[in-house]
């Protein structure tokens, strides 16, 4: 594999769009997005190989069995989305890949030293509740269900190389931490390997890997 991959997961409510936009706009990183493979039908105006790689559900499932996807998810029965590893292997470009936390183990196994995995979480659940309540688009039970899902997702955090907390206080410090880590990973030949003691620490809000 010629290029490198920044694989990132942001829990809901942690300014995901803002972070991804900032990463793509950073000229020094020159990160590219992948073309997603999907089993759904093309919509009006969509072109194969430009907007998506369109294949059948049967072909998609076959490629899953063959280990062809870095990550994938099933949005609903027979409607699947995923990133084909061949797209990454055939290019010298550096990619930004948004992932689901459940796929972290498979992604690290597939890409190994070519990937930096980043988990962006928060411990400010009251701010999340306040934000979603003010919008008025979600009922109480739905908001609590989202909070429960976020806490469940955070169990995957210790498997990521870098864990950063967005305090949801308007600070941009977490953005700079992500940008610095991405730059160091993409342009440094040095790496850090965690010890067995590090693997057991509480990583929420703590950087557990920093490329120097």
C-alpha positions in Angstrom: 0.0 0.0 0.0 1.5 3.3 -1.1 -0.5 5.9 0.8 -1.7 6.2 4.4 -5.1 6.3 5.9 -6.6 8.4 8.7 -9.6 6.4 9.9 -11.9 8.4 12.2 -15.0 7.9 14.3 -16.9 10.8 15.9 -19.7 10.0 18.4 -22.9 11.8 17.6 -23.0 15.4 18.7 -19.2 16.0 18.6 -19.2 18.4 15.6 -18.3 15.6 13.2 -19.0 17.7 10.0 -16.8 20.5 11.3 -13.9 18.2 12.0 -14.1 16.3 8.7 -14.3 19.6 6.8 -11.3 21.0 8.6 -9.2 17.9 7.8 -10.1 18.0 4.1 -9.4 21.7 3.9 -6.0 21.4 5.5 -3.8 21.7 2.4 -0.7 20.4 4.1 -2.5 17.0 4.7 -3.9 16.7 1.2 -6.3 14.1 2.3 -8.6 12.5 -0.3 -12.0 10.8 0.2 -12.7 7.3 -1.0 -15.5 6.3 -3.4 -17.9 4.1 -1.4 -19.1 0.8 -2.8 -22.8 0.2 -2.4 -25.4 -2.4 -3.3 -28.2 0.1 -3.6 -29.6 1.3 -7.0 -28.1 4.5 -8.5 -30.2 7.6 -8.0 -30.9 10.1 -10.7 -27.6 11.9 -11.7 -25.3 9.4 -9.9 -22.5 7.8 -12.0 -20.8 4.6 -11.3 -17.1 5.2 -10.4 -17.7 8.8 -9.7 -20.3 9.0 -6.9 -20.3 5.3 -5.9 -19.2 1.9 -7.1 -22.5 0.2 -7.7 -22.7 -3.6 -7.4 -25.4 -6.1 -6.5 -26.1 -7.3 -3.0 -24.9 -10.8 -3.9 -21.6 -9.5 -5.2 -21.2 -7.3 -2.1 -21.7 -10.2 0.2 -19.3 -12.3 -1.9 -16.6 -9.6 -1.5 -17.2 -9.6 2.3 -16.5 -13.3 2.4 -13.3 -12.7 0.4 -12.1 -10.0 2.8 -12.2 -7.3 0.1 -13.6 -4.6 2.3 -11.7 -2.5 4.9 -15.0 -1.7 6.5 -18.7 -2.0 5.6 -22.2 -1.7 7.1 -25.7 -2.8 6.3 -28.0 0.2 6.4 -31.0 -2.1 5.8 -31.5 -5.6 4.4 -29.4 -6.0 1.2 -28.5 -2.3 1.2 -24.8 -2.2 2.1 -22.0 0.4 2.0 -18.3 -0.3 2.3 -14.8 0.7 1.4 -13.0 -1.7 -1.0 -9.4 -2.3 0.1 -8.2 -2.3 -3.5 -9.1 1.3 -3.9 -6.6 2.1 -1.1 -3.9 -0.3 -2.2 -3.8 0.9 -5.8 -3.1 4.5 -4.9 -0.2 6.6 -3.4 -2.7 9.1 -2.0 -3.5 9.6 1.6 -7.1 9.0 2.5 -9.5 10.2 5.2 -11.9 7.4 6.1 -15.0 7.7 8.3 -15.7 4.4 10.1 -18.1 2.7 12.5 -16.5 1.8 15.8 -17.5 -1.9 15.4 -15.1 -2.1 12.4 -12.0 -1.0 14.3 -10.5 -4.4 14.8 -10.9 -5.4 11.2 -9.6 -2.1 9.9 -6.4 -2.3 11.9 -5.9 -5.9 10.9 -6.3 -5.0 7.2 -4.3 -1.8 7.1 -1.8 -2.4 9.9 0.9 0.3 10.0 -0.7 2.2 7.1 -3.5 3.5 9.3 -4.0 5.9 12.2 -7.3 5.4 13.9 -8.9 8.3 15.8 -11.8 8.2 18.2 -13.5 11.5 19.0 -15.8 11.3 22.0 -17.2 13.5 24.8 -17.9 13.3 28.5 -20.3 16.3 28.4 -23.6 14.4 28.2 -25.5 17.2 29.7 -24.5 19.5 26.9 -25.6 16.9 24.4 -29.0 16.5 26.1 -29.3 20.3 26.1 -28.4 20.7 22.5 -30.8 18.0 21.2 -33.6 19.2 23.5 -33.3 22.8 22.2 -33.6 21.7 18.7 -37.0 20.2 19.5 -36.6 17.5 17.0 -36.2 14.6 19.4 -38.3 13.2 22.2 -36.8 12.5 25.6 -36.7 8.7 25.1 -34.9 9.2 21.8 -32.3 11.5 23.3 -31.7 9.0 26.1 -31.4 6.2 23.6 -28.7 8.2 21.7 -26.8 8.9 24.9 -26.9 5.1 25.7 -25.6 4.3 22.3 -22.7 6.8 22.7 -21.7 5.2 26.0 -21.9 1.8 24.3 -19.7 3.0 21.5 -17.1 4.3 23.9 -16.2 0.8 24.9 -14.4 0.6 21.5 -12.2 3.6 22.3 -9.3 1.7 23.8 -8.8 -0.1 20.5 -8.1 3.2 18.7 -4.6 4.7 18.4 -5.8 8.2 19.4 -8.7 9.1 21.7 -9.7 12.8 21.9 -12.4 14.4 23.9 -14.5 17.3 22.5 -15.7 19.1 25.7 -18.4 20.8 23.6 -17.5 24.2 25.2 -16.7 26.0 21.9 -13.0 25.3 22.2 -11.1 24.3 19.0 -8.2 22.6 20.9 -9.5 19.2 20.0 -9.4 20.1 16.3 -5.8 21.1 16.6 -4.9 17.9 18.4 -6.5 15.8 15.6 -4.7 17.9 12.9 -1.3 17.6 14.7 -1.6 13.9 15.1 -2.7 13.4 11.4 0.3 15.5 10.2 2.8 13.7 12.4 1.5 10.3 11.2 1.5 11.2 7.5 4.9 12.8 7.4 6.9 11.0 10.1 8.7 7.7 9.8 8.7 7.2 13.5 6.1 5.2 15.3 5.1 4.4 18.9 4.0 1.0 20.1 1.9 0.8 23.2 3.0 -1.3 26.1 0.7 -3.9 27.8 0.3 -1.4 30.7 -1.0 1.3 28.3 -3.6 -1.1 26.9 -5.4 -1.2 30.2 -5.7 2.5 30.9 -8.8 4.6 30.9 -8.3 6.3 27.5 -11.3 8.6 27.4 -9.9 12.1 27.1 -6.3 10.8 26.9 -4.0 10.5 23.8 -2.6 7.0 23.9 -0.6 7.3 20.7 1.3 10.3 19.5 3.7 10.1 16.6 6.7 12.2 17.3 
